[in-house]
């Protein structure tokens, strides 16, 4: 079943990516969502519509959670659920940057069993299913094992605030940032970077597919408290994240000041 679900969501993500590309660097409407929830565009909605058409027709008994669809409590009782970000990195998409992605996962009883992160403008597709390898354009990928000092870390500047770190000293890392959170996971999974950090809450649609890909590439994927993710929650939010190969993940966790559960109240990624 994971293999057939992976084939389905990969085909759907690539097809939806073509719709995104048809809008990209063109003229389309975009606006800010209420309550500081970030930007959305005509392209996000068109991609979401196509994904829903393809996926729900193929698996009508699966639940549905998408950034661009109204949420429903009905998904909580579904054994399997699609978790979707139609365009991850919408602001970059609107600005004409190429780092946006279509992220699609199938989650079973809280755990992802198939995941795809497709970057249409770059012609790159990351994929994995439970028990299998992580791949980039069908080639197996593996995370790099490095020490924390000098590690290449994808994170916001705010994550290196001394208050987050034991002794009030942030580690000496080489920081970088990319607009698509799902893509950040994948760039650690294939060794372009060494870790992903977020001290802010994270939405499930940004994390579900990519967490499986990173895990299958040898990463440990947890929230900022060191707990593994369970998806299809109400509400669909996680408490930050730490993603890295095992030794580096342990080193990061040992250096972080870990807040009690529920203390992370910042704006979500």
C-alpha positions in Angstrom: 0.0 0.0 0.0 2.7 2.6 0.7 4.2 2.0 -2.7 0.9 2.5 -4.5 0.2 5.6 -2.5 3.6 7.0 -3.3 3.1 6.4 -7.0 -0.3 8.2 -6.8 1.0 11.2 -4.9 4.1 11.6 -7.0 2.0 11.6 -10.2 -0.4 14.1 -8.6 2.4 16.4 -7.3 4.0 16.6 -10.8 0.7 17.3 -12.5 -0.1 20.0 -9.9 3.4 21.4 -10.4 2.6 22.1 -14.0 -0.3 24.3 -12.9 2.0 26.2 -10.6 4.5 26.7 -13.4 1.8 28.1 -15.7 1.3 30.9 -13.1 4.9 31.4 -12.0 6.4 34.7 -13.1 3.2 35.6 -14.8 0.3 37.9 -13.7 -1.9 36.4 -11.0 -3.7 37.7 -8.0 -2.3 37.3 -4.5 -3.2 38.6 -1.1 -2.5 38.2 2.6 -4.6 35.8 4.7 -6.3 37.0 7.8 -4.7 37.0 11.2 -1.1 37.1 9.9 -1.4 33.7 8.3 0.8 34.7 5.4 0.3 35.1 1.6 -1.9 33.1 -0.7 -2.3 33.3 -4.5 -4.6 32.2 -7.3 -1.9 29.6 -8.1 -2.0 28.1 -4.5 -5.8 27.6 -4.9 -5.5 26.2 -8.5 -2.9 23.7 -7.4 -4.9 22.7 -4.4 -8.0 22.2 -6.5 -6.1 19.9 -8.9 -4.5 17.9 -6.1 -7.9 17.4 -4.4 -9.5 16.3 -7.7 -6.8 13.7 -8.4 -6.3 12.4 -4.9 -9.8 12.3 -3.5 -11.1 10.6 -6.6 -8.4 7.9 -6.3 -8.8 7.5 -2.5 -12.2 8.7 -1.5 -12.0 7.1 2.0 -8.8 9.1 2.9 -9.1 12.2 5.1 -7.9 15.6 3.8 -5.8 18.3 5.4 -4.5 21.1 3.2 -3.2 24.6 3.9 -5.6 25.9 1.4 -8.8 23.9 2.3 -11.2 24.5 5.2 -10.3 22.1 7.9 -12.8 19.5 9.2 -12.8 17.4 12.3 -13.8 14.4 10.1 -10.2 13.9 9.1 -9.3 13.0 12.7 -11.3 9.7 12.5 -9.8 8.7 9.1 -7.2 5.8 9.2 -5.3 7.5 6.4 -5.2 11.1 5.5 -3.6 13.3 2.7 -1.6 16.2 4.2 -1.0 18.8 1.5 0.9 22.1 1.0 -0.1 23.1 -2.6 2.7 25.7 -2.8 5.3 25.7 0.0 7.2 28.9 -0.2 4.3 31.1 -1.5 6.0 34.3 -0.8 9.1 33.2 -2.9 6.7 32.0 -5.6 5.1 35.4 -5.8 8.5 37.0 -6.0 9.5 34.8 -8.9 12.0 32.7 -7.0 12.4 29.1 -8.0 12.6 27.4 -4.6 8.9 26.7 -4.0 7.6 23.2 -3.7 4.5 21.0 -3.8 4.4 18.8 -0.7 2.1 15.8 -0.5 2.0 13.1 2.2 -0.1 10.1 3.1 -0.3 9.7 6.9 -1.6 6.5 8.5 -2.5 6.5 12.2 -0.3 9.6 12.8 2.7 8.4 10.9 3.7 9.3 7.3 3.8 6.3 5.0 4.4 8.1 1.7 5.8 11.5 0.9 6.7 13.7 -2.1 8.3 17.1 -2.2 8.3 18.3 -5.8 10.2 21.5 -6.9 8.6 22.2 -10.3 10.8 25.1 -11.4 14.0 23.1 -10.6 12.8 19.8 -12.0 13.5 18.0 -8.8 11.4 15.5 -7.0 12.2 14.1 -3.6 10.2 11.0 -2.5 10.0 8.2 0.1 7.7 5.5 1.4 7.9 3.9 4.8 10.6 1.2 4.9 12.2 2.3 1.7 15.0 4.7 0.7 14.7 8.4 0.2 15.3 9.5 -3.4 16.1 12.7 -5.4 14.9 12.2 -9.0 14.9 8.4 -8.3 18.5 8.4 -7.0 19.0 7.3 -3.3 20.1 10.1 -1.0 21.7 10.1 2.5 22.2 12.8 5.1 25.8 13.8 6.1 27.2 13.1 9.5 29.1 16.1 10.8 29.8 17.8 14.2 27.8 20.8 15.4 30.7 23.2 15.2 30.8 24.5 11.6 27.6 22.6 10.6 25.6 24.0 7.7 22.2 24.8 9.3 19.1 26.0 7.6 17.3 28.2 10.1 16.1 31.7 10.7 18.4 34.2 12.4 16.1 34.2 15.5 16.9 30.5 16.1 20.5 31.5 17.1 19.3 34.0 19.8 21.5 33.1 22.8 18.4 32.6 24.9 17.6 29.4 23.1 21.0 27.8 24.0 22.5 26.5 27.2 25.0 29.0 28.7 23.6 31.8 26.6 25.9 31.0 23.7 24.6 29.9 20.3 26.8 27.3 18.5 29.3 28.3 15.8 27.3 27.1 12.8 27.2 28.3 9.2 23.6 29.6 8.9 21.5 29.7 5.7 17.9 30.0 4.9 15.5 28.8 2.2 11.8 29.8 1.8 10.3 26.4 1.5 10.4 24.5 4.9 9.7 21.2 3.2 12.6 21.8 0.8 14.9 22.5 3.8 14.3 19.0 5.1 15.2 17.6 1.7 18.3 19.6 1.3 19.5 18.0 4.6 18.4 14.6 3.4 20.6 14.9 0.3 23.6 16.3 2.1 23.5 19.9 0.8 23.1 21.1 4.4 23.5 19.4 7.7 20.5 20.4 9.9 17.2 22.2 9.9 16.1 24.1 13.0 12.9 26.0 13.9 12.1 27.5 17.3 8.7 28.5 16.1 5.5 26.3 15.8 5.3 24.4 12.4 2.3 23.4 10.4 1.8 19.8 9.6 1.4 20.5 5.9 5.0 21.9 5.8 6.4 18.9 7.7 4.6 15.7 7.0 6.0 14.6 3.6 9.4 16.0 4.2 9.8 14.4 7.6 9.4 10.9 6.0 12.0 11.8 3.3 14.5 13.0 5.9 13.9 10.0 8.1 14.4 7.6 5.3 17.7 9.4 4.4 19.0 8.7 7.9 17.9 11.8 9.8 16.3 12.0 13.2 13.3 14.3 13.0 11.8 15.7 16.1 10.1 18.8 17.6 12.3 21.2 19.5 11.7 19.1 22.7 13.1 16.0 21.1 9.7 14.3 20.6 8.8 12.6 17.3 5.9 14.0 15.3 2.4 12.6 15.2 0.4 14.0 12.4 -3.3 14.6 11.8 -3.6 16.4 15.1 -6.1 19.0 16.2 -4.9 21.7 15.6 -2.3 20.6 13.0 0.7 22.3 14.7 4.0 21.0 15.9 6.3 22.6 18.5 9.3 23.6 16.4 11.7 21.1 14.9 15.2 19.7 14.8 16.3 17.6 11.8 19.8 16.1 11.4 21.8 12.9 11.3 21.7 11.1 14.7 25.0 12.3 16.2 24.4 15.9 15.2 20.8 15.8 16.3 21.9 14.6 19.7 24.5 17.4 19.9 21.9 20.0 19.0 19.5 18.7 21.6 22.2 18.8 24.2 23.0 22.4 23.5 19.4 23.7 23.4 17.4 25.1 26.2 14.3 22.9 26.0 11.0 24.6 27.0 8.2 22.6 28.6 5.5 21.5 26.2 3.1 24.2 25.1 5.5 27.1 25.9 6.2 27.7 22.2 3.7 30.4 21.3 5.3 32.2 18.5 3.9 32.6 15.0 4.0 29.4 12.9 6.5 29.0 10.1 
